[in-house]
Structures are given as structure tokens and as C-alpha cells.
Amino acid sequence: MAMMSPELAEHYDFFGFDPRGVGESDGVVCSYVPDEDHTTWEDDAARVPGCMEDPLAPFINTEQTAYDMDFIRAPAMDQPGGLQLGGGPVLQGKGCPRSNAS
């Protein structure tokens, strides 16, 4: 991002992350063979137990993703200037917003 927008990189730090189970991390492997006689709904419902057999399955979910994002967010908030996410209020310290006004 900094290479694509050097004018922004002069003023901002960029954070990105690769959620568990996508991109560079290992995904869940599902041990399920689709049944031609099933509807899409039945097929998807039958696939879940096969996916949950993967030992990584309990760790690739919304809750774990939120924890991962928090591990990125927390140290950034303690930096001078705090942290601003998507144009919202600037966060600094223990999650307390501070004014954007100069």
C-alpha cells in the first residue's frame, strides 16, 4: 500500500492482516463427498461435520479473527497519535476516543 500511495505513506502507517484460514495460512480441509441427490442446502448441512473434523476448525472462526485483530490494534493505540480505523474517531490508550479536532 505504501508503494502504491507514497503521498499517504508520508502521513500514515498501514496495517493489513491475513485472516486465519485464507491467503498464506492453512485452511480447513473438509472430508466430505457431495451427494448428487442432495439439494445445495442439504449438501452444505452435511458438509459441516466433515469440516469440523479438521483440528484447525476450532481456531478459524469470527471470534479468533477478532482476537487476532485486537493483537494488532492494541499496540498501535499506544503509539503517539493513536489509531484511526476507517475514518472513525482516533483511538488512543485504553480504547478511549479523543477528538480529531486540531
N, CA, C and O atoms as a GROMACS GRO file, in nm:
protein
  408
    1MET      N    1   0.082  -0.118   0.000
    1MET     CA    2   0.000   0.000   0.000
    1MET      C    3   0.087   0.125   0.000
    1MET      O    4   0.060   0.221  -0.073
    2ALA      N    5   0.193   0.124   0.083
    2ALA     CA    6   0.280   0.241   0.090
    2ALA      C    7   0.346   0.268  -0.045
    2ALA      O    8   0.368   0.384  -0.081
    3MET      N    9   0.377   0.163  -0.119
    3MET     CA   10   0.439   0.180  -0.251
    3MET      C   11   0.338   0.235  -0.351
    3MET      O   12   0.374   0.310  -0.442
    4MET      N   13   0.212   0.198  -0.336
    4MET     CA   14   0.108   0.244  -0.427
    4MET      C   15   0.065   0.387  -0.398
    4MET      O   16   0.021   0.458  -0.489
    5SER      N   17   0.078   0.430  -0.273
    5SER     CA   18   0.035   0.564  -0.233
    5SER      C   19   0.143   0.629  -0.147
    5SER      O   20   0.122   0.649  -0.027
    6PRO      N   21   0.257   0.663  -0.206
    6PRO     CA   22   0.364   0.720  -0.124
    6PRO      C   23   0.325   0.850  -0.055
    6PRO      O   24   0.377   0.881   0.052
    7GLU      N   25   0.232   0.927  -0.115
    7GLU     CA   26   0.190   1.051  -0.051
    7GLU      C   27   0.113   1.023   0.078
    7GLU      O   28   0.122   1.102   0.173
    8LEU      N   29   0.039   0.913   0.084
    8LEU     CA   30  -0.029   0.875   0.208
    8LEU      C   31   0.069   0.815   0.308
    8LEU      O   32   0.057   0.837   0.429
    9ALA      N   33   0.166   0.741   0.257
    9ALA     CA   34   0.263   0.676   0.344
    9ALA      C   35   0.348   0.777   0.420
    9ALA      O   36   0.403   0.745   0.526
   10GLU      N   37   0.357   0.898   0.369
   10GLU     CA   38   0.431   1.003   0.441
   10GLU      C   39   0.360   1.042   0.570
   10GLU      O   40   0.423   1.090   0.664
   11HIS      N   41   0.229   1.022   0.575
   11HIS     CA   42   0.150   1.067   0.689
   11HIS      C   43   0.086   0.954   0.770
   11HIS      O   44   0.046   0.976   0.885
   12TYR      N   45   0.077   0.835   0.713
   12TYR     CA   46   0.005   0.727   0.779
   12TYR      C   47   0.085   0.598   0.776
   12TYR      O   48   0.163   0.573   0.684
   13ASP      N   49   0.065   0.515   0.879
   13ASP     CA   50   0.116   0.378   0.879
   13ASP      C   51   0.001   0.289   0.833
   13ASP      O   52  -0.115   0.314   0.868
   14PHE      N   53   0.032   0.187   0.756
   14PHE     CA   54  -0.071   0.096   0.706
   14PHE      C   55  -0.058  -0.037   0.778
   14PHE      O   56   0.052  -0.088   0.800
   15PHE      N   57  -0.173  -0.092   0.814
   15PHE     CA   58  -0.178  -0.224   0.875
   15PHE      C   59  -0.264  -0.312   0.787
   15PHE      O   60  -0.369  -0.269   0.738
   16GLY      N   61  -0.221  -0.432   0.766
   16GLY     CA   62  -0.301  -0.529   0.695
   16GLY      C   63  -0.281  -0.664   0.762
   16GLY      O   64  -0.179  -0.686   0.827
   17PHE      N   65  -0.375  -0.750   0.746
   17PHE     CA   66  -0.354  -0.883   0.801
   17PHE      C   67  -0.428  -0.987   0.719
   17PHE      O   68  -0.526  -0.957   0.650
   18ASP      N   69  -0.379  -1.106   0.728
   18ASP     CA   70  -0.429  -1.220   0.652
   18ASP      C   71  -0.507  -1.308   0.751
   18ASP      O   72  -0.446  -1.381   0.829
   19PRO      N   73  -0.642  -1.301   0.750
   19PRO     CA   74  -0.718  -1.379   0.848
   19PRO      C   75  -0.688  -1.528   0.842
   19PRO      O   76  -0.652  -1.582   0.737
   20ARG      N   77  -0.702  -1.592   0.954
   20ARG     CA   78  -0.678  -1.736   0.961
   20ARG      C   79  -0.764  -1.810   0.858
   20ARG      O   80  -0.881  -1.778   0.838
   21GLY      N   81  -0.704  -1.907   0.793
   21GLY     CA   82  -0.778  -1.992   0.701
   21GLY      C   83  -0.784  -1.941   0.558
   21GLY      O   84  -0.842  -2.008   0.473
   22VAL      N   85  -0.727  -1.824   0.529
   22VAL     CA   86  -0.725  -1.772   0.392
   22VAL      C   87  -0.584  -1.725   0.358
   22VAL      O   88  -0.499  -1.714   0.446
   23GLY      N   89  -0.560  -1.699   0.231
   23GLY     CA   90  -0.432  -1.644   0.190
   23GLY      C   91  -0.315  -1.734   0.222
   23GLY      O   92  -0.311  -1.849   0.178
   24GLU      N   93  -0.220  -1.682   0.298
   24GLU     CA   94  -0.096  -1.753   0.328
   24GLU      C   95  -0.108  -1.857   0.439
   24GLU      O   96  -0.015  -1.935   0.460
   25SER      N   97  -0.220  -1.860   0.510
   25SER     CA   98  -0.234  -1.956   0.619
   25SER      C   99  -0.305  -2.083   0.570
   25SER      O  100  -0.365  -2.085   0.463
   26ASP      N  101  -0.295  -2.187   0.651
   26ASP     CA  102  -0.361  -2.313   0.618
   26ASP      C  103  -0.511  -2.300   0.638
   26ASP      O  104  -0.557  -2.242   0.736
   27GLY      N  105  -0.588  -2.354   0.545
   27GLY     CA  106  -0.733  -2.353   0.557
   27GLY      C  107  -0.783  -2.484   0.614
   27GLY      O  108  -0.707  -2.579   0.632
   28VAL      N  109  -0.910  -2.488   0.642
   28VAL     CA  110  -0.974  -2.610   0.692
   28VAL      C  111  -0.994  -2.705   0.574
   28VAL      O  112  -1.038  -2.664   0.466
   29VAL      N  113  -0.961  -2.830   0.594
   29VAL     CA  114  -0.982  -2.932   0.493
   29VAL      C  115  -1.105  -3.013   0.533
   29VAL      O  116  -1.111  -3.069   0.643
   30CYS      N  117  -1.202  -3.018   0.444
   30CYS     CA  118  -1.328  -3.088   0.474
   30CYS      C  119  -1.326  -3.227   0.412
   30CYS      O  120  -1.298  -3.244   0.294
   31SER      N  121  -1.356  -3.327   0.495
   31SER     CA  122  -1.362  -3.464   0.446
   31SER      C  123  -1.508  -3.499   0.416
   31SER      O  124  -1.577  -3.561   0.496
   32TYR      N  125  -1.551  -3.457   0.298
   32TYR     CA  126  -1.689  -3.478   0.259
   32TYR      C  127  -1.698  -3.492   0.109
   32TYR      O  128  -1.633  -3.417   0.035
   33VAL      N  129  -1.777  -3.587   0.064
   33VAL     CA  130  -1.801  -3.605  -0.079
   33VAL      C  131  -1.946  -3.566  -0.106
   33VAL      O  132  -2.038  -3.624  -0.048
   34PRO      N  133  -1.968  -3.469  -0.195
   34PRO     CA  134  -2.106  -3.425  -0.224
   34PRO      C  135  -2.193  -3.540  -0.274
   34PRO      O  136  -2.146  -3.631  -0.343
   35ASP      N  137  -2.320  -3.535  -0.238
   35ASP     CA  138  -2.418  -3.634  -0.280
   35ASP      C  139  -2.503  -3.572  -0.392
   35ASP      O  140  -2.567  -3.469  -0.370
   36GLU      N  141  -2.503  -3.632  -0.508
   36GLU     CA  142  -2.576  -3.577  -0.623
   36GLU      C  143  -2.726  -3.567  -0.599
   36GLU      O  144  -2.793  -3.488  -0.664
   37ASP      N  145  -2.778  -3.647  -0.506
   37ASP     CA  146  -2.922  -3.645  -0.477
   37ASP      C  147  -2.961  -3.537  -0.376
   37ASP      O  148  -3.080  -3.515  -0.354
   38HIS      N  149  -2.864  -3.472  -0.316
   38HIS     CA  150  -2.893  -3.368  -0.216
   38HIS      C  151  -2.916  -3.233  -0.283
   38HIS      O  152  -2.861  -3.204  -0.389
   39THR      N  153  -3.000  -3.151  -0.220
   39THR     CA  154  -3.011  -3.011  -0.262
   39THR      C  155  -2.885  -2.939  -0.212
   39THR      O  156  -2.809  -2.994  -0.133
   40THR      N  157  -2.864  -2.819  -0.258
   40THR     CA  158  -2.748  -2.742  -0.212
   40THR      C  159  -2.752  -2.725  -0.061
   40THR      O  160  -2.649  -2.738   0.006
   41TRP      N  161  -2.870  -2.695  -0.007
   41TRP     CA  162  -2.885  -2.678   0.138
   41TRP      C  163  -2.848  -2.806   0.213
   41TRP      O  164  -2.773  -2.802   0.311
   42GLU      N  165  -2.899  -2.919   0.167
   42GLU     CA  166  -2.869  -3.046   0.232
   42GLU      C  167  -2.720  -3.078   0.223
   42GLU      O  168  -2.660  -3.128   0.318
   43ASP      N  169  -2.661  -3.048   0.108
   43ASP     CA  170  -2.519  -3.073   0.088
   43ASP      C  171  -2.435  -2.988   0.182
   43ASP      O  172  -2.340  -3.037   0.243
   44ASP      N  173  -2.470  -2.860   0.194
   44ASP     CA  174  -2.395  -2.772   0.284
   44ASP      C  175  -2.409  -2.817   0.429
   44ASP      O  176  -2.311  -2.818   0.504
   45ALA      N  177  -2.530  -2.855   0.470
   45ALA     CA  178  -2.553  -2.901   0.607
   45ALA      C  179  -2.476  -3.029   0.636
   45ALA      O  180  -2.425  -3.047   0.746
   46ALA      N  181  -2.465  -3.117   0.538
   46ALA     CA  182  -2.392  -3.243   0.556
   46ALA      C  183  -2.242  -3.221   0.557
   46ALA      O  184  -2.168  -3.303   0.610
   47ARG      N  185  -2.195  -3.113   0.499
   47ARG     CA  186  -2.052  -3.084   0.490
   47ARG      C  187  -1.994  -3.039   0.625
   47ARG      O  188  -1.876  -3.063   0.652
   48VAL      N  189  -2.073  -2.975   0.709
   48VAL     CA  190  -2.024  -2.918   0.834
   48VAL      C  191  -1.952  -3.020   0.922
   48VAL      O  192  -1.839  -2.991   0.964
   49PRO      N  193  -2.008  -3.135   0.953
   49PRO     CA  194  -1.935  -3.230   1.039
   49PRO      C  195  -1.800  -3.270   0.980
   49PRO      O  196  -1.703  -3.289   1.054
   50GLY      N  197  -1.794  -3.284   0.848
   50GLY     CA  198  -1.667  -3.320   0.784
   50GLY      C  199  -1.563  -3.210   0.797
   50GLY      O  200  -1.443  -3.238   0.806
   51CYS      N  201  -1.607  -3.086   0.797
   51CYS     CA  202  -1.515  -2.973   0.814
   51CYS      C  203  -1.470  -2.961   0.959
   51CYS      O  204  -1.355  -2.927   0.986
   52MET      N  205  -1.559  -2.990   1.052
   52MET     CA  206  -1.526  -2.977   1.194
   52MET      C  207  -1.427  -3.085   1.240
   52MET      O  208  -1.372  -3.075   1.350
   53GLU      N  209  -1.405  -3.189   1.159
   53GLU     CA  210  -1.306  -3.291   1.193
   53GLU      C  211  -1.163  -3.239   1.183
   53GLU      O  212  -1.073  -3.294   1.245
   54ASP      N  213  -1.142  -3.134   1.104
   54ASP     CA  214  -1.009  -3.076   1.089
   54ASP      C  215  -0.966  -3.014   1.222
   54ASP      O  216  -1.041  -2.937   1.281
   55PRO      N  217  -0.845  -3.047   1.271
   55PRO     CA  218  -0.802  -2.993   1.400
   55PRO      C  219  -0.790  -2.840   1.403
   55PRO      O  220  -0.791  -2.780   1.511
   56LEU      N  221  -0.780  -2.776   1.287
   56LEU     CA  222  -0.772  -2.630   1.283
   56LEU      C  223  -0.909  -2.563   1.295
   56LEU      O  224  -0.917  -2.444   1.326
   57ALA      N  225  -1.016  -2.637   1.270
   57ALA     CA  226  -1.151  -2.579   1.264
   57ALA      C  227  -1.188  -2.495   1.386
   57ALA      O  228  -1.246  -2.387   1.368
   58PRO      N  229  -1.158  -2.538   1.508
   58PRO     CA  230  -1.198  -2.455   1.623
   58PRO      C  231  -1.127  -2.319   1.630
   58PRO      O  232  -1.169  -2.230   1.704
   59PHE      N  233  -1.020  -2.304   1.551
   59PHE     CA  234  -0.941  -2.181   1.559
   59PHE      C  235  -0.959  -2.091   1.437
   59PHE      O  236  -0.897  -1.985   1.430
   60ILE      N  237  -1.042  -2.131   1.344
   60ILE     CA  238  -1.068  -2.049   1.225
   60ILE      C  239  -1.215  -2.008   1.231
   60ILE      O  240  -1.302  -2.074   1.176
   61ASN      N  241  -1.238  -1.897   1.301
   61ASN     CA  242  -1.375  -1.850   1.320
   61ASN      C  243  -1.374  -1.700   1.347
   61ASN      O  244  -1.268  -1.638   1.358
   62THR      N  245  -1.490  -1.643   1.358
   62THR     CA  246  -1.502  -1.499   1.378
   62THR      C  247  -1.439  -1.455   1.510
   62THR      O  248  -1.371  -1.353   1.514
   63GLU      N  249  -1.460  -1.531   1.616
   63GLU     CA  250  -1.405  -1.494   1.746
   63GLU      C  251  -1.252  -1.488   1.743
   63GLU      O  252  -1.193  -1.392   1.792
   64GLN      N  253  -1.189  -1.589   1.685
   64GLN     CA  254  -1.043  -1.590   1.676
   64GLN      C  255  -0.991  -1.478   1.588
   64GLN      O  256  -0.887  -1.419   1.616
   65THR      N  257  -1.065  -1.446   1.481
   65THR     CA  258  -1.025  -1.336   1.393
   65THR      C  259  -1.029  -1.204   1.470
   65THR      O  260  -0.940  -1.121   1.455
   66ALA      N  261  -1.132  -1.186   1.552
   66ALA     CA  262  -1.142  -1.064   1.633
   66ALA      C  263  -1.026  -1.054   1.731
   66ALA      O  264  -0.971  -0.946   1.751
   67TYR      N  265  -0.988  -1.167   1.793
   67TYR     CA  266  -0.873  -1.166   1.883
   67TYR      C  267  -0.746  -1.128   1.807
   67TYR      O  268  -0.665  -1.048   1.856
   68ASP      N  269  -0.728  -1.183   1.689
   68ASP     CA  270  -0.609  -1.151   1.609
   68ASP      C  271  -0.605  -1.002   1.576
   68ASP      O  272  -0.499  -0.940   1.584
   69MET      N  273  -0.719  -0.946   1.538
   69MET     CA  274  -0.724  -0.804   1.507
   69MET      C  275  -0.693  -0.720   1.631
   69MET      O  276  -0.631  -0.614   1.621
   70ASP      N  277  -0.736  -0.766   1.746
   70ASP     CA  278  -0.711  -0.693   1.870
   70ASP      C  279  -0.562  -0.693   1.904
   70ASP      O  280  -0.510  -0.595   1.956
   71PHE      N  281  -0.492  -0.804   1.873
   71PHE     CA  282  -0.347  -0.808   1.895
   71PHE      C  283  -0.274  -0.708   1.806
   71PHE      O  284  -0.167  -0.659   1.843
   72ILE      N  285  -0.330  -0.677   1.691
   72ILE     CA  286  -0.272  -0.575   1.603
   72ILE      C  287  -0.309  -0.436   1.654
   72ILE      O  288  -0.224  -0.346   1.658
   73ARG      N  289  -0.433  -0.419   1.692
   73ARG     CA  290  -0.485  -0.288   1.732
   73ARG      C  291  -0.423  -0.237   1.862
   73ARG      O  292  -0.385  -0.120   1.869
   74ALA      N  293  -0.412  -0.321   1.962
   74ALA     CA  294  -0.370  -0.276   2.095
   74ALA      C  295  -0.234  -0.206   2.095
   74ALA      O  296  -0.226  -0.095   2.149
   75PRO      N  297  -0.128  -0.262   2.039
   75PRO     CA  298   0.000  -0.190   2.040
   75PRO      C  299  -0.005  -0.060   1.959
   75PRO      O  300   0.062   0.037   1.995
   76ALA      N  301  -0.082  -0.058   1.852
   76ALA     CA  302  -0.090   0.062   1.769
   76ALA      C  303  -0.154   0.177   1.845
   76ALA      O  304  -0.119   0.293   1.823
   77MET      N  305  -0.248   0.146   1.932
   77MET     CA  306  -0.316   0.251   2.008
   77MET      C  307  -0.224   0.319   2.107
   77MET      O  308  -0.247   0.434   2.145
   78ASP      N  309  -0.118   0.250   2.149
   78ASP     CA  310  -0.026   0.308   2.246
   78ASP      C  311   0.081   0.393   2.180
   78ASP      O  312   0.164   0.453   2.250
   79GLN      N  313   0.082   0.401   2.048
   79GLN     CA  314   0.179   0.483   1.975
   79GLN      C  315   0.133   0.629   1.977
   79GLN      O  316   0.014   0.657   1.990
   80PRO      N  317   0.230   0.722   1.964
   80PRO     CA  318   0.190   0.864   1.955
   80PRO      C  319   0.093   0.884   1.839
   80PRO      O  320   0.116   0.833   1.729
   81GLY      N  321  -0.013   0.956   1.862
   81GLY     CA  322  -0.112   0.981   1.758
   81GLY      C  323  -0.226   0.883   1.760
   81GLY      O  324  -0.326   0.904   1.691
   82GLY      N  325  -0.213   0.775   1.837
   82GLY     CA  326  -0.322   0.679   1.848
   82GLY      C  327  -0.346   0.601   1.720
   82GLY      O  328  -0.253   0.580   1.641
   83LEU      N  329  -0.468   0.558   1.699
   83LEU     CA  330  -0.505   0.474   1.586
   83LEU      C  331  -0.640   0.519   1.534
   83LEU      O  332  -0.733   0.539   1.611
   84GLN      N  333  -0.650   0.535   1.404
   84GLN     CA  334  -0.777   0.570   1.342
   84GLN      C  335  -0.813   0.460   1.244
   84GLN      O  336  -0.733   0.424   1.158
   85LEU      N  337  -0.933   0.408   1.257
   85LEU     CA  338  -0.980   0.299   1.172
   85LEU      C  339  -1.087   0.349   1.078
   85LEU      O  340  -1.194   0.392   1.123
   86GLY      N  341  -1.062   0.345   0.949
   86GLY     CA  342  -1.164   0.376   0.850
   86GLY      C  343  -1.229   0.512   0.864
   86GLY      O  344  -1.349   0.524   0.836
   87GLY      N  345  -1.157   0.613   0.905
   87GLY     CA  346  -1.213   0.748   0.913
   87GLY      C  347  -1.292   0.775   1.040
   87GLY      O  348  -1.351   0.882   1.054
   88GLY      N  349  -1.295   0.679   1.131
   88GLY     CA  350  -1.367   0.699   1.257
   88GLY      C  351  -1.286   0.782   1.354
   88GLY      O  352  -1.187   0.844   1.316
   89PRO      N  353  -1.329   0.785   1.481
   89PRO     CA  354  -1.255   0.865   1.580
   89PRO      C  355  -1.117   0.807   1.603
   89PRO      O  356  -1.094   0.687   1.586
   90VAL      N  357  -1.024   0.894   1.642
   90VAL     CA  358  -0.890   0.848   1.675
   90VAL      C  359  -0.898   0.780   1.810
   90VAL      O  360  -0.956   0.834   1.904
   91LEU      N  361  -0.840   0.662   1.820
   91LEU     CA  362  -0.838   0.588   1.946
   91LEU      C  363  -0.700   0.596   2.005
   91LEU      O  364  -0.600   0.587   1.932
   92GLN      N  365  -0.692   0.614   2.134
   92GLN     CA  366  -0.562   0.624   2.198
   92GLN      C  367  -0.572   0.564   2.337
   92GLN      O  368  -0.670   0.585   2.408
   93GLY      N  369  -0.470   0.490   2.375
   93GLY     CA  370  -0.468   0.430   2.507
   93GLY      C  371  -0.577   0.326   2.522
   93GLY      O  372  -0.605   0.256   2.425
   94LYS      N  373  -0.636   0.311   2.631
   94LYS     CA  374  -0.728   0.204   2.665
   94LYS      C  375  -0.858   0.207   2.586
   94LYS      O  376  -0.965   0.182   2.643
   95GLY      N  377  -0.852   0.238   2.457
   95GLY     CA  378  -0.971   0.238   2.374
   95GLY      C  379  -1.055   0.362   2.386
   95GLY      O  380  -1.169   0.365   2.340
   96CYS      N  381  -1.001   0.466   2.448
   96CYS     CA  382  -1.078   0.590   2.467
   96CYS      C  383  -1.063   0.678   2.346
   96CYS      O  384  -0.951   0.712   2.307
   97PRO      N  385  -1.175   0.718   2.283
   97PRO     CA  386  -1.165   0.810   2.170
   97PRO      C  387  -1.115   0.946   2.215
   97PRO      O  388  -1.142   0.989   2.327
   98ARG      N  389  -1.043   1.012   2.128
   98ARG     CA  390  -1.007   1.151   2.152
   98ARG      C  391  -1.049   1.231   2.031
   98ARG      O  392  -1.073   1.172   1.926
   99SER      N  393  -1.060   1.358   2.043
   99SER     CA  394  -1.110   1.443   1.938
   99SER      C  395  -1.019   1.445   1.817
   99SER      O  396  -0.897   1.441   1.832
  100ASN      N  397  -1.077   1.450   1.696
  100ASN     CA  398  -1.000   1.466   1.573
  100ASN      C  399  -0.968   1.613   1.548
  100ASN      O  400  -0.889   1.644   1.459
  101ALA      N  401  -1.027   1.702   1.623
  101ALA     CA  402  -1.010   1.845   1.601
  101ALA      C  403  -0.867   1.888   1.626
  101ALA      O  404  -0.803   1.840   1.720
  102SER      N  405  -0.817   1.977   1.543
  102SER     CA  406  -0.680   2.027   1.560
  102SER      C  407  -0.682   2.148   1.651
  102SER      O  408  -0.578   2.207   1.678
   0.00000   0.00000   0.00000
